[in-house]
């Protein structure tokens, strides 16, 4: 009798435990799904006119136009994008190809004549920029992605960090870049953005003894 009672009690507890685990798992999935939906809803969608993007097929080569916008929002006609790149991805090849488009590249912007390529964005947004590239450079664009400063930091932080090799300590007082030691340095979103934006890239006067700092620019 005790053996039967013990087995019955064990089975009852086992079933209860399974039910509790199932309920907790379902609740966790629901919470995660709600959080993901909330985070996705905060993303800004860039409107591309119908018929602009080239048609693509699954598992086929495709071209992605990547835009780096130095604004706090994704659409700002008063700004010209500084960074424009086309990434060619072929599922049959492990390594993608990337081509950077100089912002002062002169092209025939449809409806506006010869202009710098980044002016196409200011004149007609992403749609006109894509149309200009496809018309002048004969490169079909299948997908489009635009990232501003805040989005750049969010992406890096979502990855965790970016490891960048610095041959010397570096400093840029204008963007807040301050790397005190040479070597492979993990950069968070804020530091990675400062590194990407740096235009006044300073190194110590004395590389053999960089501390205390003595930078090669006049004191402010």
N, C-alpha and C positions, 0 to 999 in steps of 0.2 A: 504494500500500500504506500509506503514511504517513497519507493522508487517511482511509482506512478505519479504521486503527488509532486515529487521534485521535478519530474519531467514536464508535467503540466504547468507548473509554476515557471519553469525555465522558458517554455514555449510562449506563455503569456507575456513574460517580460521581454522576450525577443521580439514579439509582434509589436508591443508598445514602443520599444526602442526603434524599430524600423519605421513606425508611423511618425515618431518624433523627428527622426533624421530626415524623413521625406518632407515633413512640414517645414523644417528649418531650411532645407535645401531649396524648396520652392519659394520660400520667403526671400532667401538670399538672391535667387535668380530674378525675382520680381524687383527687388531693390536695385540690383545691378542694371537691369533693363531700364528702369525708370531713370537712374542716374545717367546712363549712356544716352538715353533719349533727350534728357535735359541738356547735357553737354553738347550733343549734336545740334540741338535747336539754337544754340548760341552762335553757331558758325554763320558767317556771312556768305551768301550765295552771289556769285558774279553772273550777271545776266549776259548771255551770248545770243545774238540774234539768230533766228532760225536759218538754217542753210549755210552757216559760216563754217562750223567745224566739219572736217572731212569725215565721211563714214568710215567706221572701223569694224572689224570682225574679231570675235574672241580668238585668242591664241594666235593672232597675226601681228606682224610688226606695226608699231604705232609711234607717233611723234607727240611729245608733250611739250607745250610751251610753258615755261616757268618764268614768272615775273616777280621781281623783288621791288616792293613799293615802300618808299621811305615816308610813309604817312601812318597815322593811327587808325585809319579806316581803309577798306579795300578799294573804294572808289573815291577818287578826288581829282577832278579835272584840272585843278590848279597845279598838280604835281606831275613831273615826268619820271617814269620809272628808270632807275639807275642800272638795274640788272635784268637782262633778258637772255634766257638760255633755251635751247631746244634739246630735249633728251630723246634719242631714238632707242626704243626698246624692241628687241627681237627675241621672242621666247626660245628660238633655236640657238641663240648665242648667250652665253652667261654674262658677258660684259656689255653694258649699254654704251652708247656713244653720246657725247655731250658737246654742243657747239655754243659758244658765247657770242651774242650779237652786240657789237659796240653800240653804245647809246647814240653816238654821233654819226652812225652809218647813214648816208644819204640815199633815200629811196623815193620812188614815185608813190606818194600816198594818194589813193583813189579819191578824186574830187578836190584835192588840195595841191597837187603838183609835187615838186621836189622838196622834201622836208627831211629832217632828222627822223630816224625810225621811232624814237620815243615820243615825238610829237604826234604820231598817229594815235597813241593812247590818249593824250590830252584832248585831241580833236574829236575822237569818236569812241573812246573806251576800248575794251578788249576786242570787240567785234571788228573795229577798223584796223587795229593792230594786226590781228590774225589775217584779215583780208589783204593787208599790205604785204605781209610775209609770203602768203600763198601766191599772190599775184607777181611780185617782183623776184622773189627767191625760188619760186616753184617748189616750195616745201609744204606739203599738206599737213595741217595741224589737226590731230584727232582729239586731243584733250588739252585742258587749260587749267593752270593752277597759279594763284596769286597769293603772296604772303607779305604781310607788313611786319613792322618791328615786333609788335606784340605776338603775332603768330610765329615768328622765327624763334623767339624765346620759348614759347609754349612747346614747339616741336622738339627743341633741344632738351628741355626739361623732361618731356615725355620719354625721350630715349634714355635719359639719365645724365649724360654728359658727352662732350666731344673731346677726344684726345688730340692735342696739337703739339707738334714738336717745335720748341723754341731753341735755336742755337745759342742765344744769349738772353739775359734778362731784358725786358722791354717795357716801355711806358708810353702812353699817349694821354696827356692830361685833358684833351678835348673830349674824349669819349669814355674816359674812366678805365682804360686798359692799364693794368699794373701786374706784371709777371715778375716776381722777384728772383726766380731761379731758372736757369737753363734746363732743358730736358723736355720730356713728354709731360705735358700739363693737362689735367682734366678741366675742361671749361664748362660751367653751367650756362644756362640760357643768357643771362646778363653779360657774362664775360665773353661768350661766343659772339654775341651781337657787337660788343665793343671791339673785338678782334676783327670782325667782318667790316666794321665801319671805319677802322683806323686809317687816317691819312697822314698823321704826324707820328711816325713810327720811330721812337727814340730808343737808343741803347746807351748804357753807361759809358762815360769817357774812359774809365779804366776797367777793362773786362776781367783782368786778373784779380781785382779787388773792388767789386761793384758796390760794396756797402762800407760806409754810408753812401747813399746815392749822390752822384754828381752827373746830372744829365747833360747831354750835348746841346742844350738850348738855353738862352738867357733866362735868368730868374724872372718870374712874373712880378 
